[in-house]
Amino acid sequence: MSEHVLEIRFDPSTADAEERIRGLLFLTGSAGDVLTEEEGTICISAFFEDSRSRRTASEAIAAIGGVRLEDVDRSPIDWIENYQQSLRSFEVGARFVVAPDRSLIHPGSRIPLIIPQEHAFGTGSHESTALCLEMLERASVDGGDCLDIGTGSGILAMAMAALGARRVFAFDNDVETFSVLAANLARNRIEAGRILQFFGVPQSVRGRFQVTTMNILPDVIVKLMPAVASLAARGGRVIFSGVVREKSADVIGSAREARLTLVEESSSGEWWCGMFVAGERLSS
């Protein structure tokens, strides 16, 4: 017996592509899908009970510009076995160790971040999240108020709390993140009041923050740049990640217009991360 799979590839910057694709998959009877990212390209592998349903979905999705479609027939994958094999801890940067369960972490000097692999909201294994965590280690978090925009699983917010932030404000415009973040705060034994979560957009936030993180697609970063920059305290750090390298110039340019100056950047594979300082101009 074969699985009938439709592989749908598109650039992360393609506006609303993922939302439109998932809507069409739902309408055309997909039995489920898996999203992966490889070398700056998003791939949604959608599963169908028969080739006819797959063909219907393919014809509908083909109308979306900028997508590439491929029919794949293969032997069924044992997802439970794959999941069990994936249960491991891994080190990030100089100070963090990430795992889906606390039992997988050996006691030591690294800061543990417990993030299960049950939600696609950021587990630390993706290059963009790892780059952001490494940058946070050098961002002078201790004692300040911090902000995590598009918090997802809350991994960056929890990292800031673990690095000594006084308070962390974590928000997202996806209501599903509320239950995900609440569960992860409990798993990581974060005391009440250290991380405050809410639903909204940057324009609704008040205050100035010592460190801000934003691990989101570059087009979203550029669009929200003025609002994000206005929330940084003078001399505060703003870290942008989730950016493919060919889009980094767009982020740097819009940050410069918003009076944010690039002070450090790093990359891994196709992904780029930059740290900016607010309210200061460095000599060119």
C-alpha positions in Angstrom: 0.0 0.0 0.0 1.4 3.4 -1.0 0.9 6.9 0.5 -0.4 9.5 -2.0 1.6 12.6 -1.2 1.5 16.1 -2.7 4.7 18.0 -2.0 4.1 21.8 -2.2 7.2 24.1 -2.2 7.3 27.9 -1.9 9.5 30.7 -0.7 8.8 31.8 2.9 8.3 35.4 1.7 5.4 34.5 -0.6 2.5 36.4 1.0 -0.2 34.3 2.6 0.9 31.2 0.7 0.8 28.8 3.7 -2.6 30.0 4.8 -4.1 29.7 1.3 -2.5 26.3 0.8 -3.8 24.9 4.1 -7.3 26.2 3.3 -7.3 24.4 0.0 -5.9 21.2 1.5 -8.8 21.3 4.0 -11.4 21.8 1.3 -10.0 19.1 -1.0 -9.8 16.4 1.7 -6.2 16.1 2.7 -5.7 13.6 5.5 -3.0 15.7 7.1 0.3 17.4 6.2 3.8 18.0 7.5 5.7 21.3 7.1 9.5 21.4 6.7 12.1 24.1 5.7 15.2 23.3 3.7 17.6 25.8 2.3 15.3 28.8 2.4 12.3 26.9 0.9 9.1 25.8 2.7 7.8 22.3 1.8 4.3 21.1 2.8 3.9 17.4 2.3 0.1 16.7 2.2 -1.3 13.2 2.4 -4.3 11.9 0.5 -6.3 8.6 0.6 -6.2 8.3 -3.2 -4.6 9.9 -6.3 -7.9 11.4 -7.4 -8.2 13.6 -4.2 -4.5 14.5 -4.6 -5.1 15.6 -8.2 -8.0 17.8 -7.2 -5.9 19.5 -4.6 -3.0 19.9 -7.0 -5.2 21.6 -9.6 -6.6 24.0 -7.0 -3.2 24.9 -5.4 -1.6 25.4 -8.9 -3.6 28.7 -9.1 -1.4 30.1 -6.3 1.5 31.9 -7.8 5.1 30.9 -6.8 4.4 27.3 -5.7 6.0 24.1 -7.1 4.1 20.9 -7.0 5.2 17.3 -7.1 3.3 14.0 -6.8 5.1 11.4 -4.7 4.0 7.8 -4.1 5.9 6.0 -1.3 5.7 3.4 1.4 3.9 4.6 4.6 6.2 6.2 7.2 6.1 4.9 10.7 5.7 8.4 12.4 5.7 7.0 15.9 9.1 5.3 15.4 10.5 8.5 13.8 9.2 10.6 16.7 10.8 8.2 19.3 14.1 8.4 17.4 14.0 12.2 17.4 13.7 12.4 21.2 17.1 13.8 22.1 18.7 16.8 23.7 21.0 19.2 21.8 23.2 22.1 22.8 22.7 25.6 21.4 25.4 28.3 21.8 27.6 28.3 24.9 24.9 28.2 27.5 21.7 26.4 26.4 20.6 22.8 26.1 17.2 22.1 24.5 15.2 18.9 24.8 11.5 17.7 24.4 11.6 16.2 27.9 13.6 17.0 31.1 14.6 13.4 31.5 16.8 13.7 28.4 19.0 16.4 29.9 22.0 15.4 32.0 22.5 17.7 35.0 25.3 20.2 34.2 26.2 23.8 33.8 24.0 24.6 30.7 20.6 26.3 31.0 17.8 23.7 30.1 14.9 24.7 27.8 12.2 22.0 27.7 10.3 22.3 24.4 8.3 19.3 23.2 8.1 18.6 19.4 4.3 18.5 19.4 3.8 22.0 17.9 5.3 23.9 14.9 6.0 27.0 17.0 9.7 26.8 17.4 11.7 24.1 19.2 15.2 25.5 18.9 16.3 22.9 16.3 15.8 25.3 13.4 18.8 27.4 12.4 16.9 30.7 12.8 15.9 29.9 16.4 19.4 28.7 17.3 21.0 31.8 15.9 18.6 34.0 18.0 19.4 32.0 21.2 23.1 32.4 20.5 22.7 36.1 20.0 20.7 36.5 23.2 23.7 35.2 25.1 25.5 38.4 24.1 22.7 40.9 24.5 23.0 42.0 28.1 19.6 40.7 29.2 20.2 40.6 32.9 17.9 42.8 35.0 15.9 44.4 32.2 12.4 44.2 30.7 12.4 42.2 27.5 10.0 41.6 24.7 9.4 38.6 22.4 7.4 39.4 19.3 5.7 36.4 17.8 6.5 34.2 20.7 5.2 30.9 19.4 6.4 28.2 21.8 7.9 30.8 24.0 11.5 29.4 23.7 13.1 32.9 23.3 11.0 34.4 26.1 12.0 31.6 28.4 15.6 32.0 27.4 15.5 35.7 28.3 14.0 34.8 31.7 16.7 32.2 32.2 19.4 34.7 31.4 18.1 37.0 34.1 15.5 39.3 32.6 13.4 41.1 35.2 10.2 40.6 33.2 9.5 39.3 29.7 6.5 40.3 27.7 5.6 37.6 25.1 2.9 38.1 22.6 1.6 36.6 19.3 -1.3 37.1 17.0 -2.1 33.4 16.9 -4.4 32.4 19.7 -3.2 28.8 19.7 0.1 30.0 21.2 -1.6 30.7 24.5 -2.1 27.1 25.5 1.3 26.1 24.1 3.2 28.8 26.0 1.3 28.2 29.2 2.2 24.5 29.0 5.9 25.3 28.3 6.1 27.7 31.2 5.0 24.9 33.5 7.4 22.4 31.9 10.3 24.9 32.4 9.2 25.8 36.0 9.0 29.5 35.2 7.7 31.4 38.2 4.5 33.4 37.9 5.0 37.0 36.7 8.4 36.5 35.0 6.8 36.0 31.6 3.6 37.8 30.7 1.8 36.6 27.6 -0.8 38.5 25.6 -2.5 38.6 22.2 -1.9 41.6 20.0 0.3 43.5 17.6 3.4 45.7 18.3 1.4 48.9 17.9 -0.6 48.0 21.0 2.4 47.6 23.3 3.5 50.3 25.7 6.9 50.7 27.3 10.6 50.5 26.4 12.5 47.3 26.4 16.2 46.5 27.0 16.1 43.5 24.6 13.6 42.6 21.9 13.5 39.4 19.8 11.6 38.9 16.6 12.0 35.5 14.8 9.5 36.0 12.0 9.6 36.2 8.2 11.5 39.2 6.8 8.6 40.8 5.0 6.7 40.9 8.3 9.8 42.3 10.1 10.1 45.1 7.5 6.4 46.0 7.7 6.5 46.2 11.5 9.9 47.8 11.8 8.8 51.3 12.8 6.6 50.0 15.6 9.2 47.5 16.8 12.0 50.2 16.9 9.8 52.5 18.9 9.6 50.0 21.7 13.4 49.7 22.2 15.0 51.7 25.1 17.8 53.9 24.1 20.8 51.6 23.8 18.5 48.6 23.8 19.2 45.6 21.7 16.8 44.3 19.0 17.4 40.9 17.5 15.9 39.9 14.2 16.0 36.3 12.9 13.9 34.0 10.6 15.6 35.8 7.7 17.0 34.1 4.7 20.4 35.6 3.8 19.3 37.2 0.5 16.7 39.2 2.5 19.0 40.4 5.2 19.8 43.7 3.2 16.1 44.5 3.3 15.9 44.1 7.1 19.1 46.1 7.6 17.9 48.9 5.4 14.5 49.2 7.1 16.2 49.1 10.5 18.5 51.9 9.5 15.6 54.0 8.5 14.1 53.3 12.0 17.3 54.4 13.7 18.5 50.9 14.6 22.2 50.3 14.0 23.5 46.8 13.2 26.2 45.8 15.7 26.4 42.0 15.1 25.3 39.5 12.6 25.7 35.8 12.1 24.4 33.1 9.7 23.9 29.3 9.5 23.1 27.7 6.2 20.7 29.9 4.4 19.6 31.8 7.5 20.7 35.1 8.9 20.3 36.8 12.3 21.2 40.4 13.3 21.4 42.3 16.5 20.8 46.1 16.4 21.2 48.9 18.9 18.5 51.6 19.3 19.0 55.3 19.4 22.7 55.4 18.7 24.6 56.0 15.5 27.9 54.3 15.0 30.6 55.9 12.8 30.7 54.5 9.3 
